């Protein structure tokens, strides 16, 4: 991936965030994107998978998937990544 593809400012949807995180993890694994702590890639990938599948979580809670995530949703992503990892 090029530096352009790592532009977090270009992420505008849940799907793009999931893909961004998964692409970042792949890039770290391939050595394209150096990371100080190589084991962090598992956490990043887990966050990407949860973001991709989070509509199932919200459906199980009887709630709609947030269209405009707030800070609470971001915290949930980080918490869920520990479980998915």
C-alpha positions in Angstrom: 0.0 0.0 0.0 1.2 3.5 -0.7 1.2 6.3 1.8 -1.9 7.7 0.1 -3.9 4.6 1.0 -2.9 5.1 4.7 -4.6 8.5 4.8 -7.0 8.1 7.7 -8.6 11.4 6.7 -10.1 9.7 3.6 -12.2 7.2 5.6 -15.8 8.3 5.4 -17.8 5.1 6.3 -17.8 2.0 8.5 -16.9 -0.1 5.5 -14.0 2.1 4.6 -12.8 2.0 8.2 -12.9 -1.8 8.3 -11.0 -2.0 5.0 -8.5 0.6 6.1 -7.7 -1.5 9.3 -7.5 -4.8 7.4 -5.3 -3.3 4.7 -3.0 -1.7 7.3 -2.7 -5.1 9.0 -1.8 -6.8 5.7 0.7 -4.1 4.9 2.5 -4.5 8.3 2.6 -8.3 7.9 4.1 -8.0 4.4 6.8 -5.6 5.7 5.5 -2.7 3.5 4.5 -0.7 6.5 7.0 -0.9 9.4 5.6 -1.1 12.9 7.5 -0.8 16.1 5.5 -3.6 17.8 4.8 -6.3 15.3 2.3 -8.0 17.4 0.0 -5.0 17.2 -1.0 -6.2 13.7 -3.3 -8.8 15.3 -5.1 -6.1 17.3 -5.5 -3.9 14.3 -6.9 -6.8 12.2 -9.3 -7.8 15.0 -10.6 -4.2 15.1 -11.1 -4.2 11.4 -13.0 -7.5 11.5 -15.2 -6.2 14.3 -16.0 -3.0 12.5 -16.9 -5.0 9.4 -19.2 -7.3 11.5 -20.5 -4.9 14.1 -24.0 -4.7 12.6 -24.5 -8.2 14.0 -23.5 -7.1 17.4 -26.0 -4.2 17.4 -28.7 -6.4 15.9 -28.2 -8.8 18.8 -28.6 -5.8 21.2 -31.9 -4.8 19.5 -30.2 -1.6 18.2 -29.5 0.0 14.9 -25.9 0.1 13.7 -24.7 3.7 14.2 -24.4 5.6 10.9 -22.3 8.3 12.6 -20.3 6.6 15.3 -19.6 8.6 18.5 -16.8 8.2 21.1 -18.7 5.4 22.7 -18.7 3.4 19.5 -15.0 4.0 19.0 -14.4 2.7 22.6 -16.5 -0.4 21.7 -14.3 -1.0 18.7 -11.2 -1.1 20.8 -12.8 -3.2 23.5 -14.1 -5.7 21.0 -10.7 -6.0 19.3 -9.3 -7.5 22.5 -12.0 -10.3 22.2 -11.5 -10.8 18.5 -7.7 -10.9 18.7 
